[in-house]
Amino acid sequence: MKRKADFIMQNVGGENLLVPLGAQVMDLNGIITLNNTGVCVWELLAQECSLDELTAAVAERFDVPPERARADAQTFLDKIAKMGLIE
């Protein structure tokens, strides 16, 4: 899976936000804020990644057990998939 190119992450006032580009601006119904795990996964999704690769990266970066890293990554993926942000 990989993120779609029509959203970028910007830090605004200390908050990490996903900002739509082009036609996506009209379709967005709110602001998407990212926590640290979301930022990590979003950055990794710039390239094609599997859930296993995302899990390993989150576990290493935040020093958490793989089960928790996988659950956190999956929760984030489910949310952005519902918004149509991944391919």
N, CA, C and O of each residue as an XYZ file, in Angstrom:
348
protein
N       0.839     -1.175      0.000
C       0.000      0.000      0.000
C       0.883      1.237      0.000
O       2.051      1.192      0.385
N       0.300      2.332     -0.437
C       1.032      3.584     -0.564
C       0.029      4.727     -0.428
O      -1.136      4.585     -0.800
N       0.482      5.848      0.102
C      -0.423      6.988      0.233
C      -0.659      7.635     -1.127
O       0.181      7.556     -2.024
N      -1.810      8.272     -1.259
C      -2.103      9.009     -2.483
C      -1.343     10.326     -2.458
O      -1.036     10.860     -1.393
N      -1.050     10.834     -3.626
C      -0.213     12.028     -3.745
C      -0.988     13.331     -3.571
O      -0.384     14.404     -3.583
N      -2.299     13.267     -3.411
C      -3.060     14.512     -3.357
C      -3.301     15.030     -1.933
O      -4.218     15.818     -1.703
N      -2.474     14.584     -0.982
C      -2.460     15.123      0.376
C      -1.014     15.279      0.809
O      -0.173     14.437      0.494
N      -0.722     16.350      1.528
C       0.608     16.544      2.088
C       0.465     16.783      3.593
O      -0.588     17.207      4.069
N       1.525     16.508      4.322
C       1.528     16.753      5.753
C       2.220     18.089      6.002
O       3.291     18.364      5.461
N       1.585     18.907      6.831
C       2.141     20.197      7.215
C       2.048     20.339      8.727
O       1.087     19.881      9.346
N       3.060     20.981      9.318
C       3.007     21.278     10.733
C       2.502     22.705     10.873
O       3.124     23.649     10.387
N       1.361     22.850     11.545
C       0.747     24.159     11.739
C       0.502     24.334     13.236
O      -0.284     23.603     13.838
N       1.178     25.301     13.818
C       1.004     25.573     15.243
C       1.323     24.390     16.130
O       0.703     24.210     17.178
N       2.292     23.577     15.716
C       2.685     22.424     16.504
C       1.842     21.181     16.260
O       2.092     20.139     16.866
N       0.848     21.271     15.383
C       0.003     20.126     15.035
C       0.363     19.641     13.636
O       0.569     20.449     12.731
N       0.438     18.330     13.457
C       0.688     17.748     12.143
C      -0.648     17.496     11.463
O      -1.470     16.721     11.951
N      -0.856     18.159     10.332
C      -2.125     18.091      9.608
C      -1.919     17.520      8.221
O      -0.886     17.749      7.591
N      -2.912     16.772      7.744
C      -2.934     16.359      6.344
C      -3.741     17.399      5.594
O      -4.890     17.685      5.930
N      -3.116     17.955      4.575
C      -3.707     19.042      3.811
C      -3.984     18.552      2.396
O      -3.081     18.048      1.727
N      -5.235     18.696      1.931
C      -5.552     18.251      0.577
C      -5.005     19.216     -0.474
O      -4.850     20.412     -0.227
N      -4.722     18.669     -1.633
C      -4.244     19.463     -2.770
C      -5.270     19.383     -3.901
O      -6.002     18.399     -4.013
N      -5.318     20.396     -4.717
C      -6.157     20.381     -5.908
C      -7.627     20.163     -5.600
O      -8.176     20.767     -4.678
N      -8.258     19.294     -6.379
C      -9.693     19.048     -6.275
C     -10.088     18.448     -4.929
O     -11.246     18.555     -4.524
N      -9.146     17.821     -4.234
C      -9.445     17.200     -2.942
C      -9.889     18.223     -1.896
O     -10.557     17.865     -0.926
N      -9.524     19.493     -2.088
C      -9.899     20.536     -1.134
C     -11.416     20.594     -0.991
O     -11.930     20.774      0.113
N     -12.127     20.444     -2.092
C     -13.591     20.542     -2.079
C     -14.244     19.323     -1.422
O     -15.373     19.416     -0.938
N     -13.551     18.186     -1.400
C     -14.132     16.952     -0.873
C     -13.900     16.752      0.623
O     -14.563     15.921      1.243
N     -12.978     17.495      1.200
C     -12.637     17.294      2.606
C     -13.651     17.972      3.506
O     -14.011     19.131      3.302
N     -14.105     17.228      4.507
C     -15.094     17.722      5.453
C     -14.507     17.840      6.850
O     -15.074     17.291      7.795
N     -13.407     18.527      7.006
C     -12.777     18.662      8.306
C     -11.272     18.666      8.190
O     -10.712     18.691      7.094
N     -10.627     18.641      9.347
C      -9.178     18.668      9.411
C      -8.694     17.301      9.887
O      -9.277     16.704     10.792
N      -7.630     16.819      9.272
C      -7.055     15.537      9.660
C      -5.768     15.823     10.421
O      -4.794     16.312      9.848
N      -5.771     15.514     11.723
C      -4.574     15.701     12.537
C      -3.926     14.341     12.781
O      -4.608     13.321     12.884
N      -2.608     14.345     12.870
C      -1.858     13.110     13.057
C      -1.099     13.146     14.377
O      -0.487     14.153     14.733
N      -1.152     12.029     15.094
C      -0.299     11.887     16.266
C       1.065     11.384     15.779
O       1.284     11.257     14.574
N       1.977     11.099     16.707
C       3.324     10.686     16.310
C       3.330      9.386     15.500
O       4.098      9.247     14.548
N       2.478      8.444     15.881
C       2.399      7.194     15.125
C       1.874      7.461     13.720
O       2.394      6.914     12.747
N       0.853      8.293     13.612
C       0.317      8.655     12.303
C       1.355      9.319     11.420
O       1.431      9.034     10.225
N       2.151     10.198     11.996
C       3.224     10.859     11.243
C       4.216      9.823     10.722
O       4.610      9.862      9.556
N       4.613      8.905     11.585
C       5.569      7.863     11.201
C       5.019      7.030     10.043
O       5.703      6.833      9.039
N       3.796      6.547     10.181
C       3.195      5.706      9.142
C       3.002      6.499      7.858
O       3.285      5.993      6.772
N       2.521      7.738      7.966
C       2.311      8.568      6.773
C       3.622      8.756      6.006
O       3.652      8.638      4.781
N       4.694      9.046      6.726
C       5.991      9.225      6.074
C       6.446      7.941      5.381
O       6.965      7.989      4.266
N       6.254      6.802      6.034
C       6.645      5.521      5.438
C       5.824      5.194      4.197
O       6.320      4.555      3.269
N       4.577      5.630      4.184
C       3.700      5.342      3.050
C       4.026      6.162      1.802
O       3.337      6.046      0.788
N       5.063      6.981      1.867
C       5.522      7.673      0.660
C       6.012      6.646     -0.361
O       5.975      6.883     -1.568
N       6.469      5.505      0.147
C       6.901      4.379     -0.695
C       5.949      3.208     -0.423
O       5.285      3.160      0.613
N       5.897      2.295     -1.344
C       5.073      1.088     -1.166
C       5.543      0.347      0.091
O       6.731      0.057      0.236
N       4.612      0.045      0.995
C       4.930     -0.641      2.259
C       3.872     -1.680      2.569
O       2.706     -1.529      2.203
N       4.287     -2.723      3.238
C       3.340     -3.719      3.737
C       3.029     -3.403      5.196
O       3.730     -2.614      5.830
N       1.985     -4.017      5.718
C       1.658     -3.843      7.133
C       2.797     -4.356      8.010
O       3.082     -3.775      9.057
N       3.439     -5.426      7.598
C       4.572     -5.951      8.369
C       5.722     -4.951      8.436
O       6.345     -4.793      9.486
N       6.006     -4.279      7.327
C       7.071     -3.264      7.315
C       6.702     -2.083      8.200
O       7.544     -1.563      8.932
N       5.450     -1.660      8.133
C       4.996     -0.551      8.977
C       5.069     -0.940     10.451
O       5.497     -0.142     11.285
N       4.654     -2.158     10.772
C       4.696     -2.650     12.150
C       6.120     -2.626     12.695
O       6.355     -2.143     13.802
N       7.056     -3.139     11.931
C       8.455     -3.178     12.376
C       8.995     -1.773     12.607
O       9.694     -1.528     13.590
N       8.675     -0.856     11.709
C       9.170      0.520     11.838
C       8.576      1.218     13.058
O       9.293      1.901     13.789
N       7.280      1.054     13.284
C       6.631      1.678     14.441
C       7.165      1.075     15.736
O       7.439      1.804     16.689
N       7.315     -0.239     15.781
C       7.835     -0.902     16.984
C       9.229     -0.396     17.316
O       9.544     -0.131     18.477
N      10.057     -0.264     16.295
C      11.432      0.207     16.521
C      11.467      1.673     16.924
O      12.165      2.042     17.868
N      10.725      2.503     16.220
C      10.781      3.946     16.477
C      10.250      4.312     17.860
O      10.791      5.198     18.523
N       9.182      3.624     18.297
C       8.551      3.994     19.564
C       8.833      2.998     20.689
O       8.298      3.130     21.789
N       9.679      1.998     20.408
C      10.071      1.008     21.399
C       8.851      0.391     22.089
O       8.742      0.378     23.315
N       7.939     -0.118     21.257
C       6.739     -0.784     21.757
C       6.716     -2.220     21.231
O       7.378     -2.522     20.238
N       5.967     -3.099     21.879
C       5.869     -4.476     21.393
C       5.245     -4.514     19.993
O       4.413     -3.671     19.658
N       5.647     -5.486     19.188
C       5.115     -5.583     17.824
C       3.589     -5.655     17.762
O       2.986     -5.133     16.824
N       2.960     -6.292     18.747
C       1.496     -6.399     18.746
C       0.848     -5.022     18.842
O      -0.126     -4.730     18.149
N       1.401     -4.188     19.709
C       0.853     -2.836     19.861
C       1.141     -2.000     18.623
O       0.274     -1.258     18.160
N       2.348     -2.114     18.083
C       2.713     -1.368     16.877
C       1.791     -1.738     15.720
O       1.342     -0.868     14.974
N       1.512     -3.028     15.573
C       0.634     -3.496     14.491
C      -0.787     -2.953     14.680
O      -1.412     -2.493     13.725
N      -1.286     -3.009     15.906
C      -2.636     -2.507     16.183
C      -2.733     -1.014     15.905
O      -3.710     -0.557     15.312
N      -1.732     -0.250     16.327
C      -1.735      1.200     16.098
C      -1.650      1.522     14.606
O      -2.374      2.386     14.110
N      -0.765      0.826     13.897
C      -0.621      1.057     12.459
C      -1.909      0.688     11.730
O      -2.346      1.405     10.830
N      -2.519     -0.441     12.126
C      -3.756     -0.877     11.469
C      -4.896      0.102     11.717
O      -5.679      0.383     10.809
N      -4.996      0.618     12.924
C      -6.031      1.604     13.244
C      -5.883      2.834     12.352
O      -6.863      3.328     11.794
N      -4.653      3.322     12.222
C      -4.409      4.488     11.371
C      -4.732      4.168      9.915
O      -5.381      4.965      9.238
N      -4.290      3.017      9.430
C      -4.559      2.621      8.044
C      -6.051      2.515      7.785
O      -6.530      2.949      6.738
N      -6.785      1.948      8.719
C      -8.245      1.834      8.550
C      -8.886      3.208      8.403
O      -9.763      3.407      7.562
N      -8.443      4.149      9.226
C      -9.019      5.501      9.173
C      -8.709      6.199      7.853
O      -9.595      6.795      7.241
N      -7.449      6.128      7.412
C      -7.130      6.842      6.176
C      -7.654      6.103      4.945
O      -7.887      6.722      3.906
N      -7.841      4.799      5.049
C      -8.441      4.046      3.937
C      -9.891      4.481      3.748
O     -10.347      4.639      2.615
N     -10.621      4.677      4.850
C     -12.017      5.131      4.770
C     -12.116      6.504      4.111
O     -13.124      6.832      3.485
N     -11.064      7.299      4.258
C     -11.042      8.635      3.645
C     -10.492      8.606      2.225
O     -10.443      9.637      1.554
N     -10.077      7.429      1.767
C      -9.558      7.305      0.418
C      -8.152      7.842      0.237
O      -7.805      8.308     -0.849
N      -7.334      7.785      1.281
C      -6.003      8.375      1.216
C      -4.883      7.390      0.873
O      -3.726      7.791      0.746
N      -5.216      6.112      0.724
C      -4.187      5.147      0.334
C      -4.619      4.375     -0.902
O      -5.806      4.214     -1.187
N      -3.601      3.900     -1.631
C      -3.838      3.124     -2.853
C      -3.720      1.660     -2.540
O      -3.883      0.823     -3.428
